[in-house]
Amino acid sequence: MKRLLRCLALLALAAGLAACGQPRKSVFPPTLSVQQLEVRPDGMWHLTVRIQNNSYGGMDFKSLDGQLQIAELIPLRLHATFERDIPAFAGDVLPLDVLPTPEMAKALAAAAAKGSAGALGYRISGSTLARPEQEKQPRSFDFNSHDWLSPVPGIAHTFR
């Protein structure tokens, strides 16, 4: 009888352990920021947007739909479709070209005229489509961040 109880207990323990499976990794929204802004000779802005994966697992990023607001001016639309597989707690960059409004170009030129003392606030917000590594379908993640752009010393028409 004792032997039968031990076997049943052992079987119950094995079944319980088999049902556990892999632990799920926590998923958090990414952070997006402007890593660099370069003013091209034709007036276009070449943005290097950094996508920071804040999750405990890798994520496969598919698209970006948002807006960039410089100072308190009318925002620009940002849109891109891409493929970026970003590991846990890592980041990658995405190049984007945008045409600024004349007011934005003037505000950036005024900040550049001040040299290293010049800075211009910006806000980047919207959503990105990404598939966490443990999920089958991508889902939308909202982002909203703000920071400052300053002229890069020694590199004309470049802000970080």
N, C-alpha and C positions, 0 to 999 in steps of 0.2 A: 504494500500500500504506500509506504514512504517513497519507494522508487517511482511509482506511478505519479505521485504528487510532484516529485522533483522533475520528472519529464514534462509534465503539464506546465509547471512554472517556467521551465527552460523554453518550452515552445511559445508560451505567452510572451516572454521577454524577447525572444527572437522576432516574433511577429510585430511587437511594439517598436523595436528598433528598425525593422524593415519599412515600417510606415512613416518613419521620420523624414527620409529623403534629404536632399540638400537644403541648407538654410537659405532663405531669400536675402539678397543683398539690398540694402536701402537705396532708394532712388530719390535724388533731389534735383530741382531745376538747375540748369546751367547758368553761368554768369557770362554775359557778353560785354565787351568793352572795345573801344577804338585803341588799338596798339600804336598805330601810326596813321597820319594823314599827310599825303603829299599833294601839293598843288601843281598840276601839270601846266605846260605852256598854253594849252588851249582853254584853260579855265576849269577843266574837269578836276574833281578830287578823286584821288586813288586812296581808298581806305584799306587798311589792314585790320580786320575785325578779329579779335581773339575770342574763341569759344572755350570756356573753362568748364570741364565736366566735374561737377561736385558730388557725384554718386560713388558708391562703393563698388560698382561694377562698370564695365565699359558700356558705351552707348554709340549707336550708329546714327549720326545726324544726317538728315535728308534735305531740309530746307529752312529758310529764314524768311519771315515776313514781319517787318517792323518799321520803325521810323527813327530818324536821327534829328534831334533838335539842338541847334547851336544857340547859345544864350537863351533868350526868350522869343526867338524868331519862329516863323512858320516852319514846321518840321518837314524833312525830306523823307520820301518812302524808300525803304530798303527791302529788296526782294532778291532772293537767290535760291537756286536749286543746286545741290551738290551732294557729294558722298564723303563723309568724314567719319572714320571709326576712331573714337577717342577713348583711350583706356581710363580706368578709374583715377580720379584726382589729377588728370593731365589736361593739357590744353592744346589747341591747334589754331591756326589762323586761316582766314578766308579773305581773299582779295575782292573788293567791290569798287566799282567806278560809279560816281554820282555827279550830277550837274547841280551845283549849289545855286541858290537864288542870289541876285545881286547884293541883297542886304547881308547874306551870310558871307559872301566873298569880302565885302567891306569890313565886316566885324573881324574876320580872320586877318585881313591886312592890317587893321588897327592893332591887333595883338602882336603881329610880327614886327610892327614899327617900334614897339616898346622893347624889343630884344628879349633877353632872358627874363625880364620882369613882366613880360606880357603873358597873359593866360586867358583862356576863354572856356567857360563852362559848357558842357554838353550833356545831353540825356539820350540814351539809346533804350528803346522799349519795343515790345512786340512779342512774338512767339516763334518757337522753332519746333520743327517736327523731328523726333528722334525715337529710336527703338532701343530700350534698355536690353542688355544681353540676355536676361532671363524671360523676356516677353516675346511673343510672336508678332505682334502688330506695333507699328510706331504710334506714338501719341504726342500731343501738343504740350509744350512746356512754355509758360510765360516767363519773360525776363523784363527787368526794369532797373537800369543802373545809371549813375551819373558820375562824372569826373571832370577833369580839366585838360585842355590841350594847351601846350606851350611850345614856342619855337625851339627847334633843336639847334644848339650852338654849333656853328660851323657847317651846317647843312641847310642851304637855302631852300625855302618853300616846303619845309618838312616840319611837322608838329607831332609831339608825343604827349 
